[in-house]
Amino acid sequence: MARVWLITGASRGIGAALVAQLLDAGENVVATSRDAGPIRARHGDLPNLLAVPMDVADESQIGTAVEAALVRFGRIDVLVNNAGYGHIGIFEETSLNELRDQFEVNVFGVFAVTKAVAAVMRQQRSGLIVNMSSYAAFQAGFARGAYNPSKFVIEGWSQALADEMPVIGVKVVCISPGFFRTDIWDESSMRYSSAAGTLPEYAERWAQFKTAHTALNHTQKGDPEKLASLIIEVSEMDEPPTALLAGSETVDKMLSLLESRAQNVRRWEHLTRSTDGDW
């Protein structure tokens, strides 16, 4: 029997690739985006597609979208939390409101959608939640003081969900892609701190970073179509991995990171162990 998928951020990039492949496979898809127009324009009026406008930062829109999914299809079998954006900028040049906006979408928006759908899955006693994280959840870097921690949260939260939700028959998978050739670094997807470049102490390195960052756009090694296929493959597993990296570059970076962290632990082990009590 065809499953019912609810996908956020479905109008472009990985979300759009996933919607297209699922429709071709005969699955039922609730495709959401702040603007559902491009989804309808691309696929037209299909019996197995429901395109719904939904801003993950608006709880009322989330409730409306979930209710529309149930009215149309009667259930939700797979949730893919794909919506989000990247905020880039020096921490000191990033306002608190900009930091809040990043977390409102990348963190609390994901929380809100999941709470609404989890209630449905709990009644069904079945379901799969796929959280799209990022390699950025493991290693932060220059000018990523907003985006990286938002993904750190999703990674840790996904681990908690994966330990909680099996009691209601729901599986949780967190997929962490590296660099994929989407529009995520376009000006329409990436946000920069409003005060970027205003503090002279950071100006030179910021300029170098932005130039290098921009040059990587649309040269990324990862293929969104293959990542969409991977998501579908994982969804069909009886025992899917709770955490999965995506992209060969991501694997290489993770192995290097783990070794570096292990070296750091060993280097300072004597200090770490010195804090044990004498009792």
C-alpha positions in Angstrom: 0.0 0.0 0.0 1.3 3.5 -0.9 2.6 5.4 2.1 1.8 9.0 3.0 4.8 11.3 3.2 4.8 14.8 4.7 7.9 16.8 3.5 8.9 20.3 4.6 11.0 22.5 2.4 9.7 20.7 -0.6 9.8 23.4 -3.3 13.5 23.0 -4.2 16.7 21.3 -3.5 16.7 17.9 -1.8 13.0 18.3 -0.8 11.9 18.9 -4.5 14.0 15.9 -5.6 12.4 13.7 -3.0 8.9 14.8 -3.9 9.5 14.0 -7.6 10.9 10.5 -6.9 8.1 9.6 -4.5 5.4 10.7 -6.9 7.0 8.6 -9.7 7.0 5.7 -7.3 3.3 6.1 -6.6 3.6 7.2 -3.1 1.2 9.8 -1.6 3.0 13.1 -0.8 2.0 16.1 1.3 4.6 18.7 0.0 4.9 21.8 2.1 6.7 25.1 1.6 6.2 28.7 2.5 5.1 29.1 -1.1 3.4 26.0 -2.5 3.0 27.6 -5.9 6.2 26.2 -7.4 5.3 22.7 -6.3 1.9 22.9 -8.0 3.5 24.5 -11.1 6.0 21.6 -11.4 3.7 18.7 -10.9 0.2 19.9 -11.7 -2.9 18.3 -10.2 -2.1 14.8 -9.2 -4.3 12.5 -7.1 -1.3 11.5 -4.9 0.0 15.0 -4.3 -1.2 17.6 -1.8 0.8 20.9 -2.0 0.3 23.0 1.1 1.7 26.4 2.1 3.4 26.0 5.4 5.9 28.2 7.3 7.5 26.0 10.0 7.8 29.0 12.2 3.9 29.4 12.2 2.2 26.9 14.4 -1.2 27.7 13.0 0.0 26.8 9.5 1.5 23.6 10.8 -1.8 22.5 12.3 -3.7 23.4 9.1 -1.3 21.4 7.0 -1.4 18.3 9.2 -5.2 18.4 9.2 -5.3 18.8 5.4 -3.0 15.8 5.1 -5.4 13.7 7.3 -8.5 14.8 5.4 -6.9 14.0 2.1 -5.0 10.8 2.9 -6.2 9.7 6.4 -2.7 9.1 7.9 1.0 10.2 7.8 3.5 7.4 7.6 6.8 9.4 7.0 7.8 12.9 8.1 10.8 14.4 6.5 12.0 17.6 8.4 13.9 19.2 5.5 13.0 22.9 5.8 15.7 25.3 7.1 18.2 27.9 6.0 21.7 28.9 6.7 22.7 32.1 8.5 26.3 33.1 8.0 28.2 35.9 9.9 30.6 36.8 12.6 29.0 36.2 16.0 29.7 39.8 17.2 28.1 41.1 14.0 25.0 39.0 14.3 22.1 40.5 16.2 20.2 38.5 18.8 17.1 38.7 16.6 19.0 37.1 13.7 20.1 34.4 16.1 16.6 33.9 17.3 15.3 33.7 13.7 17.8 31.0 12.8 16.7 28.9 15.8 13.0 29.6 15.2 13.2 27.9 11.8 16.0 25.3 12.1 15.1 24.2 15.7 11.7 25.3 17.0 10.1 24.9 13.6 11.3 21.3 13.4 10.1 20.7 17.0 6.7 22.1 16.2 6.2 20.1 13.0 7.3 16.9 14.8 5.1 17.4 17.8 2.1 17.8 15.5 2.9 14.7 13.4 4.1 12.6 16.3 0.6 12.8 17.8 -0.8 11.3 14.6 1.8 8.6 14.5 1.2 7.8 18.1 -2.5 7.1 17.3 -1.4 4.9 14.4 1.3 3.2 16.5 3.6 3.5 13.4 5.6 5.9 11.5 9.1 7.2 10.5 10.6 10.6 11.3 13.6 11.6 9.1 15.4 14.7 10.4 17.7 16.4 7.9 20.7 17.6 9.8 24.1 18.5 8.5 27.8 17.7 8.9 27.7 21.2 10.5 26.2 19.4 13.5 29.6 17.9 14.3 32.1 20.7 13.7 31.5 24.4 13.9 33.7 27.0 12.2 34.3 30.6 11.3 31.2 32.7 10.6 28.9 29.8 11.5 28.0 30.8 15.0 24.3 30.7 14.2 23.9 27.8 11.7 26.2 25.3 13.3 24.6 25.3 16.8 21.2 25.0 15.3 22.2 21.7 13.7 24.0 20.6 16.9 20.6 20.8 18.6 18.9 18.8 15.9 21.5 16.0 16.1 21.2 15.7 19.9 17.4 16.0 19.9 17.2 13.3 17.2 19.2 10.9 19.5 16.7 11.5 22.3 13.7 10.9 19.9 15.3 7.7 18.6 15.4 6.4 22.2 11.8 7.6 23.1 9.7 6.9 20.1 10.0 3.2 19.5 7.6 2.7 22.4 4.9 4.1 20.2 6.0 2.3 17.1 7.8 5.2 15.5 11.4 5.1 14.1 13.7 8.1 13.9 16.5 8.6 11.5 18.9 11.6 11.4 20.7 12.2 8.1 23.6 14.5 8.1 24.7 15.6 4.6 27.8 17.3 3.6 28.0 19.6 0.6 25.3 18.9 -1.9 24.7 20.8 -5.2 21.5 22.7 -4.2 20.6 26.4 -4.0 21.4 26.6 -0.3 24.2 29.0 -0.8 22.3 31.3 -3.2 21.4 34.7 -1.9 17.7 33.5 -1.8 18.6 30.7 0.6 21.5 32.0 2.6 21.2 34.9 5.0 24.1 37.1 6.1 24.4 39.1 9.3 23.0 42.6 8.7 26.2 44.1 10.3 28.6 41.9 8.3 31.9 43.5 7.7 31.4 46.4 10.1 34.0 45.4 12.7 37.5 46.1 11.3 39.1 43.4 13.5 37.2 40.7 11.5 37.0 42.4 8.1 39.9 40.8 6.4 39.1 37.2 7.3 35.4 37.8 6.7 36.1 39.0 3.1 38.4 36.0 2.5 35.8 33.6 3.9 32.9 35.0 1.9 34.9 34.9 -1.4 35.8 31.3 -0.8 32.3 30.4 0.4 30.7 32.0 -2.7 33.1 30.2 -5.1 31.9 26.8 -3.8 28.3 27.4 -4.7 27.0 24.9 -7.3 30.3 23.1 -7.4 29.4 20.8 -4.5 30.1 17.1 -5.0 26.9 15.7 -3.5 24.0 14.9 -5.9 20.5 15.8 -4.5 18.8 13.2 -6.6 21.0 10.5 -5.1 20.4 11.8 -1.6 16.6 11.7 -2.2 17.0 8.1 -3.4 18.9 7.3 -0.2 16.1 8.7 2.0 13.6 6.5 0.2 15.9 3.5 0.6 16.3 4.1 4.3 12.6 4.5 4.8 12.1 1.0 3.4 14.4 -0.7 5.9 13.0 -2.7 8.8 15.8 -1.4 11.1 17.0 1.9 9.6 20.1 3.6 11.1 19.3 6.2 13.7 22.1 8.3 12.4 23.6 8.4 8.8 26.1 10.6 7.1 25.6 11.5 3.4 28.4 12.2 1.0 31.9 10.8 0.7 33.5 14.1 1.8 31.4 13.9 4.9 32.7 10.4 5.8 36.3 11.6 5.3 35.8 14.7 7.4 34.1 12.7 10.2 36.8 10.1 10.4 39.4 12.9 10.6 37.4 14.7 13.2 37.0 11.6 15.4 40.7 11.0 15.3 41.4 14.6 16.2 39.0 14.5 19.1 40.5 11.2 20.3 43.9 12.7 20.3 42.6 15.7 22.3 41.0 13.4 24.9 44.3 11.4 25.2 46.4 14.6 25.4 44.4 16.0 28.4 43.3 12.7 30.0 45.5 13.4 33.0 43.6 16.6 33.8 40.2 15.0 33.1 40.8 12.1 35.5 42.2 14.5 38.1 38.7 15.7 39.0 37.5 12.4 40.4 36.8 12.4 44.1 39.2 10.7 46.6 36.4 8.7 48.2 
